[in-house]
Amino acid sequence: MTSPLRLSNMNKLHQGQPILTSGAPVNQARAAMIMIHGRGATAADILSLANEFDTDKFAYLAPQAANHTWYPYRFLEPIERNEPWLSSALRVIDDLIARVIAAGIPAERLVLLGFSQGACLVLEYAARHPQRYGGIIGLSGGLIGPDNTPRQDAGSLAGTPIFIGCSDIDPHIPLNRVHEAAQALRQLGGVVTERIYSNMDHTINQDEVDVVNNWLSEIAQRAT
């Protein structure tokens, strides 16, 4: 049996890991993006994507997962099997959002972006913590848990623009789970754009980068 003390330490698994940043300092930025890397990757990997974005008004923040993975098993496994790592990972996003808001950037100018395991984490966070965000971007991901997992998410995304992009043959993300995530987030009041790319590898393509760039430009313009 796991002792309460050991469980408490495990719940802090990802807490205290490095947070990499680029762009404007968060206390001077007009908007922010939290970027979540995939399994086996690093914060530096996902942060390098910010080089593809045109706006200099954003602060980009990328946390590092302990042992390069946010949770140990596939996102399709029962949620409890990925605990306590999953809860610790979600808390990382929670803490970064609090940091951004404390710096004076409202949630309406905050974008959450993730790729692969990071996309699953970002979409799951948005479903569990619905409010009006600047945008939610899930690149090759879906909501966490087995097929047809009953969800009890409450609240409203209040028109938050959401982009979910994925290959139709992604070896890690079943296509039906992309559709399921899009539908669930629509039911929570998100305005979802879903793009399925034919025969694409498990990667990020230029069309997705262009979509993100357009969204960030719109947010930056509203922030002037």
C-alpha atoms as one frame of an Amber mdcrd trajectory, in Angstrom:
protein
   0.000   0.000   0.000   1.325   3.451  -0.935   1.819   5.693   2.080   0.149
   9.150   2.119   3.594  10.767   2.188   4.824   8.851  -0.854   1.607   9.633
  -2.744   2.027  13.323  -1.918   5.563  13.283  -3.347   4.414  11.468  -6.497
   1.721  14.082  -7.040   4.527  16.646  -7.298   6.335  14.631  -9.963   6.461
  17.384 -12.601   6.581  20.276 -10.170   9.999  21.912  -9.951  11.020  20.946
 -13.493  12.477  23.693 -15.728  10.231  26.199 -17.497  11.819  27.533 -20.690
  10.746  30.870 -22.124  11.178  32.951 -25.248   9.599  35.997 -26.831   8.649
  38.943 -24.658   9.177  38.688 -20.892   5.883  37.611 -19.352   5.648  40.781
 -17.246   5.988  42.912 -20.394   4.086  40.788 -22.914   0.600  41.576 -24.161
  -0.338  37.913 -24.616   1.084  34.488 -23.836   1.297  30.933 -25.117   1.898
  27.873 -22.963   3.503  25.131 -25.073   3.404  21.463 -24.019   5.828  18.979
 -25.578   5.156  15.368 -26.508   6.369  12.071 -25.091  10.140  11.651 -25.314
  10.637  15.280 -26.298  11.782  18.363 -24.425  10.580  21.838 -23.599  13.256
  23.142 -25.966  11.791  21.069 -28.800   8.305  22.560 -28.545   9.608  26.049
 -27.744  11.520  26.042 -31.051   8.122  26.139 -32.768   7.775  29.729 -31.542
  10.417  30.646 -34.140   7.723  30.007 -36.775   5.369  32.603 -35.281   5.461
  36.229 -36.351   4.252  38.176 -33.341   6.716  39.584 -30.830   4.013  40.569
 -28.332   3.742  37.043 -26.952   5.552  35.434 -24.067   6.133  31.737 -24.792
   6.431  29.360 -21.850   7.322  25.677 -22.197   7.494  23.390 -19.160   9.634
  20.257 -19.082   8.099  16.913 -18.089   9.964  14.706 -15.638  11.693  11.910
 -17.563  10.415  13.471 -20.813   6.877  12.106 -20.411   3.789  13.626 -18.845
   2.191  10.259 -18.082   3.546   6.743 -18.642   0.853   4.903 -20.613  -1.112
   5.678 -23.771  -3.786   8.332 -23.531  -6.333   5.608 -24.389  -5.710   3.779
 -21.109  -8.042   4.164 -18.114  -7.353   7.549 -16.567  -6.479   6.091 -13.177
  -3.665   4.055 -14.758  -1.884   7.272 -15.684  -2.197   8.728 -12.203  -0.655
  10.439 -10.336   1.450  11.672 -13.269  -1.557  13.021 -15.169  -2.789  15.125
 -12.256   0.733  16.438 -11.712   0.981  17.384 -15.400  -2.361  19.175 -15.350
  -1.211  21.061 -12.277   1.816  22.326 -14.232  -0.545  24.001 -16.701  -2.659
  25.329 -13.844   0.394  26.896 -12.207   1.601  28.460 -15.456  -1.822  29.952
 -16.149  -1.807  31.463 -12.665   1.659  32.881 -13.362   0.547  34.438 -16.639
  -2.604  35.945 -15.149  -0.657  37.299 -12.163   1.593  39.079 -14.688  -1.454
  40.938 -15.985  -2.331  38.858 -19.054  -5.996  37.789 -19.013  -7.088  34.303
 -20.041  -8.652  35.836 -23.173  -5.104  36.533 -24.408  -3.675  33.177 -23.374
  -3.193  30.312 -25.850  -2.564  26.692 -24.863  -0.733  24.629 -27.492   0.400
  21.023 -27.361   1.721  18.383 -29.715   1.039  14.639 -29.391   1.002  13.758
 -25.686   1.125  17.496 -25.065  -1.928  17.974 -27.295  -3.835  15.367 -25.287
  -2.871  17.185 -22.115  -3.907  20.620 -23.421  -7.271  19.366 -24.715  -7.929
  17.522 -21.458  -7.054  20.621 -19.448  -9.418  22.776 -21.499 -12.265  20.287
 -21.028 -11.712  20.107 -17.280 -11.181  23.861 -16.819 -13.470  25.573 -19.332
 -13.349  29.351 -19.589 -12.747  31.878 -22.353  -9.166  31.397 -23.535  -7.418
  33.138 -26.394  -7.156  29.762 -28.098  -6.643  26.039 -27.591  -4.455  24.214
 -30.117  -4.165  20.434 -30.104  -1.778  19.142 -32.755  -2.256  15.360 -33.064
  -4.168  14.623 -29.887  -7.466  13.758 -28.237  -9.135  13.734 -24.835  -7.649
  11.321 -22.320  -9.241   8.002 -21.387 -10.713   4.936 -23.136 -13.278   5.195
 -25.930 -16.649   6.498 -24.752 -15.386   7.447 -21.306 -18.263   9.234 -19.529
 -17.261  12.833 -18.924 -18.624  15.169 -16.293 -16.981  18.379 -17.470 -19.011
  21.419 -16.494 -18.777  25.090 -17.360 -18.312  26.893 -20.657 -15.463  27.607
 -23.027 -17.529  30.667 -23.974 -16.619  30.748 -27.643 -12.931  29.923 -27.248
 -11.431  29.179 -30.684 -10.079  25.629 -30.721  -7.975  23.999 -33.419  -7.447
  20.243 -33.606  -5.300  18.938 -36.432  -4.266  15.328 -37.078  -3.411  12.808
 -39.764  -6.045  10.338 -40.893  -3.494   7.531 -40.401  -1.733   8.727 -37.251
  -0.328   5.602 -35.541  -0.766   7.100 -32.071  -4.064   9.007 -32.344  -7.104
   7.072 -33.633  -9.175   9.269 -35.937 -12.387   8.618 -34.027 -10.748  10.120
 -30.930 -10.011  13.339 -32.784 -13.681  13.591 -33.771 -14.755  12.717 -30.223
 -12.591  15.461 -28.722 -13.883  18.038 -31.192 -17.483  17.158 -30.382 -16.922
  17.231 -26.618 -15.301  20.659 -26.778 -18.093  21.982 -28.991 -20.579  20.840
 -26.372 -18.648  22.885 -23.836 -19.038  26.004 -25.973 -15.784  25.954 -27.910
 -15.670  27.053 -31.543 -13.781  24.095 -32.967 -11.862  23.914 -36.228 -10.978
  20.307 -37.017  -8.579  19.524 -39.859  -7.690  15.989 -40.900  -4.673  15.640
 -43.176  -4.439  12.756 -45.621  -1.504  10.336 -45.192   0.444  12.718 -42.956
   3.084  11.453 -40.535   2.861  12.089 -36.792   4.140  15.624 -37.126   3.222
  19.315 -37.418   2.668  20.672 -40.929   2.854  24.131 -42.459  -0.912  24.532
 -42.669  -1.139  24.107 -38.897   1.652  26.636 -38.369  -0.188  29.089 -40.625
  -3.428  28.656 -38.653  -1.617  29.331 -35.387   0.146  32.356 -36.866  -3.161
  33.864 -37.961  -4.710  33.325 -34.548  -1.756  34.850 -32.730  -1.814  37.889
 -35.019  -5.503  38.428 -34.254  -4.901  38.188 -30.512  -1.922  40.550 -30.736
  -4.001  43.091 -32.635  -6.721  42.988 -29.984  -4.066  43.476 -27.310  -2.802
  46.801 -28.682
